[in-house]
């Protein structure tokens, strides 16, 4: 008997953004290899579907109820009510708690075995902070705290099929870029690069490449922090004093690590050949390269959690909300990747 496709909880994200319509577009097309369930307000989804002329039947369920096989034109929903009506492109602070509740419902469904993973549509950090959640910095950190783990790793991965179309780039396979630090002001990055932090991040990255991506012996290329990877200490000493000794200690544990390498030359076909993932020291060191290579055909992954979580590679696109011009390509990649990861069993 063929195993059933995994149930994936798809949060709608910021209700004024493109998240709800991306879920509807995907449902209208149909999904192979997964059984997606939207986590959001059914009324909002119905309104957005009608406005965009999408024929999608919404089926309200509760977590734990049987989720049917994916059928084009049908979308199961775990209802989470809006706090106030939402209009495309118009943020409402009152709905910040609604957005966080959708995350809580999806996390709980994964932890209780009702879903094999979760996929998140984009949220708007600013409106959540302005609504009173001053410490909120994003999905990644919220999931870390909700799951009670000490450290998680943010990684973006492109659709491998994209590189098969571009011979030479990334060896014809998925480009994966993980981050040593995530949503920090640039002035705080250097102080955040510590031996302890790098050790935790690289152990998680290596472990989940094995467990979640089925790579038996992952090879990881590590960026330096400074231009030219510090130029032997003349352009900064973090490589000499922190990064290089940490990599040496981890190599003694059996991790296959290259670096620290200058980021301006690491992201070239020759240096990426045979590399399974790149670790960048900060957000805008690695992600602009990945998004240039595969924006719209990449997914965000949170490693180190006791559940599977992927997301889109873009933001809320308030200017596109309600126009029907949003592209569900990244959501499609995120769902496929979550289904693939869920198929390899529990993380921990």
HELIX and SHEET records of a PDB file:
HELIX    1   1 UNK A   19  UNK A   29  1                                  11    
HELIX    2   2 UNK A   42  UNK A   52  1                                  11    
HELIX    3   3 UNK A   93  UNK A   95  5                                   3    
HELIX    4   4 UNK A   96  UNK A  111  1                                  16    
HELIX    5   5 UNK A  125  UNK A  130  1                                   6    
HELIX    6   6 UNK A  139  UNK A  147  1                                   9    
HELIX    7   7 UNK A  160  UNK A  164  1                                   5    
HELIX    8   8 UNK A  169  UNK A  172  5                                   4    
HELIX    9   9 UNK A  186  UNK A  188  5                                   3    
HELIX   10  10 UNK A  189  UNK A  192  1                                   4    
HELIX   11  11 UNK A  195  UNK A  211  1                                  17    
HELIX   12  12 UNK A  227  UNK A  230  5                                   4    
HELIX   13  13 UNK A  238  UNK A  238  1                                   1    
HELIX   14  14 UNK A  239  UNK A  243  3                                   5    
HELIX   15  15 UNK A  244  UNK A  253  1                                  10    
HELIX   16  16 UNK A  263  UNK A  266  1                                   4    
HELIX   17  17 UNK A  269  UNK A  272  1                                   4    
HELIX   18  18 UNK A  283  UNK A  294  1                                  12    
HELIX   19  19 UNK A  329  UNK A  342  1                                  14    
SHEET    1   A12 UNK A  57  UNK A  61  0                                        
SHEET    2   A12 UNK A  74  UNK A  79  1                                        
SHEET    3   A12 UNK A  34  UNK A  40  1                                        
SHEET    4   A12 UNK A   6  UNK A  11  1                                        
SHEET    5   A12 UNK A 117  UNK A 120  1                                        
SHEET    6   A12 UNK A 309  UNK A 312  1                                        
SHEET    7   A12 UNK A 298  UNK A 303 -1                                        
SHEET    8   A12 UNK A 153  UNK A 158 -1                                        
SHEET    9   A12 UNK A 176  UNK A 179 -1                                        
SHEET   10   A12 UNK A 277  UNK A 280  1                                        
SHEET   11   A12 UNK A 219  UNK A 223  1                                        
SHEET   12   A12 UNK A 256  UNK A 261  1                                        
END                                                                             
